[in-house]
Amino acid sequence: MMIKLIALSAIMLSCAAQTKPAEENATTGKIMINPNDTTKSIHQFKVASLDGGSIDFASFKGKKILVVNTASECGYTPQYKELQALYEKFKDKLVVVGFPANNFGGQEPGSNSEIKSFCELNYGVKFPMAAKISVSGHDMSPVYKWLTSKEQNGVLDAEIKWNFNKFLLDENGHMIEYFPSKITPMSEAITSKL
């Protein structure tokens, strides 16, 4: 009977360790995330793509992901060029995913097909682009609710205040860092983490 009790205790402790949420390491002060906790990973999301298909974030396991809210008529729109350059330079270990949104100044008024044409013709965009969504407000998409909520992503809270905000996620889909619009895609702040 004692052996059964010990075995049952070991199984329960093992299960508890596998489902433990993010916690702070007392020695380093860094957030530690259990790789088995899918609620803290962007890999749980599938979104519609600009071309009518879908983007399954789970298919990017093993690569870092840079998520960016984009707009075609913004002062930051030329960042598309650097996003494409970043995607090409680090394609073996990074995926860039753009999310067109019309939340700020009406700077993304086009349809999905118009946005796709604009990005391809003007910036040669080949990285995955999601269908147009909302990245703030009451109609914020679920993936952006996850990206901007520490309660959901386990690492940070962020407020999308303009176009071309960036989120860097690790190879397991866990949040690494948030970058505001002014941080360009090829900046050392981003490339040093790839």
Contacts in CASP RR format, 6 or more apart in sequence:
PFRMAT RR
TARGET T0000
AUTHOR 0000-0000-0000
METHOD contacts of the structure
MODEL  1
MMIKLIALSAIMLSCAAQTKPAEENATTGKIMINPNDTTKSIHQFKVASL
DGGSIDFASFKGKKILVVNTASECGYTPQYKELQALYEKFKDKLVVVGFP
ANNFGGQEPGSNSEIKSFCELNYGVKFPMAAKISVSGHDMSPVYKWLTSK
EQNGVLDAEIKWNFNKFLLDENGHMIEYFPSKITPMSEAITSKL
18 34 0 8 1.000
18 36 0 8 1.000
19 34 0 8 1.000
19 36 0 8 1.000
19 37 0 8 1.000
20 34 0 8 1.000
20 37 0 8 1.000
21 33 0 8 1.000
21 34 0 8 1.000
21 37 0 8 1.000
21 39 0 8 1.000
21 40 0 8 1.000
21 154 0 8 1.000
22 31 0 8 1.000
22 32 0 8 1.000
22 33 0 8 1.000
22 34 0 8 1.000
22 37 0 8 1.000
22 40 0 8 1.000
22 154 0 8 1.000
22 155 0 8 1.000
23 31 0 8 1.000
23 32 0 8 1.000
24 30 0 8 1.000
24 31 0 8 1.000
24 32 0 8 1.000
25 31 0 8 1.000
25 32 0 8 1.000
31 154 0 8 1.000
31 155 0 8 1.000
33 40 0 8 1.000
33 154 0 8 1.000
33 155 0 8 1.000
33 172 0 8 1.000
33 174 0 8 1.000
34 40 0 8 1.000
35 172 0 8 1.000
35 174 0 8 1.000
38 44 0 8 1.000
39 152 0 8 1.000
40 152 0 8 1.000
40 153 0 8 1.000
40 154 0 8 1.000
40 155 0 8 1.000
40 174 0 8 1.000
40 175 0 8 1.000
41 172 0 8 1.000
41 173 0 8 1.000
41 174 0 8 1.000
42 57 0 8 1.000
42 65 0 8 1.000
42 67 0 8 1.000
42 143 0 8 1.000
42 146 0 8 1.000
42 147 0 8 1.000
42 153 0 8 1.000
42 169 0 8 1.000
42 173 0 8 1.000
42 174 0 8 1.000
42 175 0 8 1.000
43 57 0 8 1.000
43 58 0 8 1.000
43 60 0 8 1.000
43 61 0 8 1.000
43 172 0 8 1.000
43 173 0 8 1.000
44 57 0 8 1.000
44 58 0 8 1.000
45 57 0 8 1.000
45 142 0 8 1.000
45 143 0 8 1.000
45 146 0 8 1.000
46 54 0 8 1.000
46 55 0 8 1.000
46 56 0 8 1.000
46 57 0 8 1.000
46 58 0 8 1.000
47 54 0 8 1.000
47 55 0 8 1.000
47 57 0 8 1.000
47 99 0 8 1.000
47 130 0 8 1.000
47 131 0 8 1.000
47 133 0 8 1.000
47 141 0 8 1.000
47 143 0 8 1.000
48 54 0 8 1.000
48 55 0 8 1.000
48 130 0 8 1.000
48 131 0 8 1.000
49 55 0 8 1.000
49 128 0 8 1.000
49 129 0 8 1.000
49 130 0 8 1.000
49 131 0 8 1.000
50 100 0 8 1.000
50 112 0 8 1.000
50 115 0 8 1.000
50 116 0 8 1.000
50 119 0 8 1.000
50 129 0 8 1.000
50 130 0 8 1.000
50 131 0 8 1.000
50 132 0 8 1.000
51 112 0 8 1.000
51 116 0 8 1.000
51 129 0 8 1.000
52 112 0 8 1.000
52 131 0 8 1.000
55 97 0 8 1.000
55 128 0 8 1.000
55 130 0 8 1.000
57 65 0 8 1.000
57 97 0 8 1.000
57 173 0 8 1.000
60 95 0 8 1.000
60 173 0 8 1.000
61 171 0 8 1.000
61 172 0 8 1.000
61 173 0 8 1.000
62 171 0 8 1.000
62 172 0 8 1.000
63 93 0 8 1.000
63 94 0 8 1.000
63 95 0 8 1.000
63 171 0 8 1.000
64 93 0 8 1.000
64 94 0 8 1.000
64 95 0 8 1.000
64 168 0 8 1.000
64 169 0 8 1.000
64 170 0 8 1.000
64 171 0 8 1.000
64 176 0 8 1.000
64 193 0 8 1.000
64 194 0 8 1.000
65 94 0 8 1.000
65 95 0 8 1.000
65 96 0 8 1.000
65 97 0 8 1.000
65 168 0 8 1.000
65 169 0 8 1.000
65 173 0 8 1.000
66 83 0 8 1.000
66 86 0 8 1.000
66 94 0 8 1.000
66 95 0 8 1.000
66 96 0 8 1.000
66 97 0 8 1.000
66 166 0 8 1.000
66 167 0 8 1.000
66 168 0 8 1.000
66 169 0 8 1.000
66 185 0 8 1.000
66 190 0 8 1.000
67 97 0 8 1.000
67 98 0 8 1.000
67 99 0 8 1.000
67 143 0 8 1.000
67 147 0 8 1.000
67 166 0 8 1.000
67 167 0 8 1.000
67 169 0 8 1.000
68 79 0 8 1.000
68 83 0 8 1.000
68 96 0 8 1.000
68 97 0 8 1.000
68 98 0 8 1.000
68 99 0 8 1.000
68 164 0 8 1.000
68 165 0 8 1.000
68 166 0 8 1.000
68 167 0 8 1.000
68 185 0 8 1.000
69 98 0 8 1.000
69 99 0 8 1.000
69 100 0 8 1.000
69 101 0 8 1.000
69 103 0 8 1.000
69 135 0 8 1.000
69 144 0 8 1.000
69 160 0 8 1.000
69 163 0 8 1.000
69 164 0 8 1.000
69 165 0 8 1.000
70 77 0 8 1.000
70 80 0 8 1.000
70 98 0 8 1.000
70 99 0 8 1.000
70 100 0 8 1.000
70 101 0 8 1.000
70 108 0 8 1.000
70 129 0 8 1.000
70 163 0 8 1.000
70 164 0 8 1.000
71 77 0 8 1.000
71 100 0 8 1.000
71 101 0 8 1.000
71 102 0 8 1.000
71 104 0 8 1.000
71 106 0 8 1.000
71 107 0 8 1.000
71 108 0 8 1.000
71 163 0 8 1.000
71 164 0 8 1.000
72 100 0 8 1.000
72 107 0 8 1.000
72 108 0 8 1.000
72 110 0 8 1.000
72 115 0 8 1.000
72 118 0 8 1.000
72 119 0 8 1.000
73 106 0 8 1.000
73 107 0 8 1.000
73 108 0 8 1.000
73 109 0 8 1.000
74 104 0 8 1.000
74 107 0 8 1.000
74 108 0 8 1.000
74 162 0 8 1.000
74 163 0 8 1.000
74 164 0 8 1.000
75 163 0 8 1.000
76 162 0 8 1.000
76 163 0 8 1.000
76 164 0 8 1.000
76 181 0 8 1.000
77 163 0 8 1.000
79 164 0 8 1.000
79 184 0 8 1.000
79 185 0 8 1.000
80 119 0 8 1.000
80 122 0 8 1.000
80 123 0 8 1.000
80 124 0 8 1.000
80 125 0 8 1.000
81 123 0 8 1.000
82 184 0 8 1.000
82 185 0 8 1.000
82 186 0 8 1.000
83 96 0 8 1.000
83 98 0 8 1.000
83 123 0 8 1.000
83 125 0 8 1.000
83 127 0 8 1.000
83 185 0 8 1.000
84 96 0 8 1.000
84 123 0 8 1.000
84 124 0 8 1.000
84 125 0 8 1.000
84 126 0 8 1.000
84 127 0 8 1.000
85 185 0 8 1.000
85 186 0 8 1.000
86 94 0 8 1.000
86 96 0 8 1.000
86 185 0 8 1.000
86 186 0 8 1.000
86 190 0 8 1.000
86 191 0 8 1.000
87 94 0 8 1.000
87 95 0 8 1.000
87 96 0 8 1.000
87 126 0 8 1.000
87 127 0 8 1.000
88 126 0 8 1.000
90 191 0 8 1.000
90 194 0 8 1.000
93 171 0 8 1.000
93 194 0 8 1.000
94 194 0 8 1.000
95 127 0 8 1.000
95 128 0 8 1.000
96 127 0 8 1.000
96 128 0 8 1.000
96 185 0 8 1.000
97 127 0 8 1.000
97 128 0 8 1.000
97 129 0 8 1.000
97 130 0 8 1.000
98 127 0 8 1.000
98 128 0 8 1.000
98 129 0 8 1.000
98 130 0 8 1.000
99 129 0 8 1.000
99 130 0 8 1.000
99 133 0 8 1.000
99 135 0 8 1.000
99 141 0 8 1.000
99 143 0 8 1.000
99 144 0 8 1.000
100 108 0 8 1.000
100 112 0 8 1.000
100 115 0 8 1.000
100 129 0 8 1.000
100 130 0 8 1.000
100 131 0 8 1.000
100 132 0 8 1.000
100 133 0 8 1.000
101 108 0 8 1.000
101 132 0 8 1.000
101 133 0 8 1.000
101 134 0 8 1.000
101 135 0 8 1.000
101 136 0 8 1.000
101 163 0 8 1.000
102 108 0 8 1.000
102 109 0 8 1.000
102 110 0 8 1.000
102 132 0 8 1.000
102 134 0 8 1.000
103 134 0 8 1.000
103 135 0 8 1.000
103 136 0 8 1.000
103 137 0 8 1.000
103 160 0 8 1.000
104 161 0 8 1.000
104 162 0 8 1.000
104 163 0 8 1.000
107 163 0 8 1.000
108 115 0 8 1.000
108 132 0 8 1.000
108 163 0 8 1.000
110 132 0 8 1.000
111 132 0 8 1.000
112 131 0 8 1.000
112 132 0 8 1.000
115 129 0 8 1.000
115 132 0 8 1.000
116 129 0 8 1.000
119 125 0 8 1.000
119 129 0 8 1.000
133 141 0 8 1.000
133 143 0 8 1.000
133 144 0 8 1.000
134 140 0 8 1.000
134 141 0 8 1.000
134 144 0 8 1.000
135 141 0 8 1.000
135 144 0 8 1.000
135 160 0 8 1.000
135 165 0 8 1.000
136 144 0 8 1.000
136 159 0 8 1.000
136 160 0 8 1.000
140 148 0 8 1.000
144 160 0 8 1.000
145 152 0 8 1.000
146 152 0 8 1.000
146 153 0 8 1.000
147 153 0 8 1.000
147 158 0 8 1.000
147 167 0 8 1.000
147 175 0 8 1.000
148 157 0 8 1.000
148 158 0 8 1.000
148 159 0 8 1.000
148 160 0 8 1.000
149 157 0 8 1.000
150 156 0 8 1.000
150 157 0 8 1.000
153 174 0 8 1.000
153 175 0 8 1.000
154 175 0 8 1.000
155 174 0 8 1.000
155 175 0 8 1.000
155 176 0 8 1.000
156 175 0 8 1.000
156 177 0 8 1.000
156 178 0 8 1.000
158 165 0 8 1.000
158 167 0 8 1.000
158 178 0 8 1.000
161 180 0 8 1.000
161 181 0 8 1.000
162 180 0 8 1.000
162 181 0 8 1.000
163 181 0 8 1.000
164 181 0 8 1.000
165 178 0 8 1.000
165 179 0 8 1.000
165 180 0 8 1.000
165 181 0 8 1.000
166 178 0 8 1.000
166 179 0 8 1.000
166 180 0 8 1.000
166 183 0 8 1.000
166 185 0 8 1.000
166 190 0 8 1.000
167 175 0 8 1.000
167 177 0 8 1.000
167 178 0 8 1.000
167 179 0 8 1.000
168 175 0 8 1.000
168 176 0 8 1.000
168 177 0 8 1.000
168 178 0 8 1.000
168 179 0 8 1.000
168 190 0 8 1.000
168 193 0 8 1.000
169 175 0 8 1.000
169 176 0 8 1.000
170 176 0 8 1.000
176 193 0 8 1.000
177 193 0 8 1.000
179 189 0 8 1.000
179 190 0 8 1.000
183 189 0 8 1.000
183 190 0 8 1.000
184 190 0 8 1.000
END
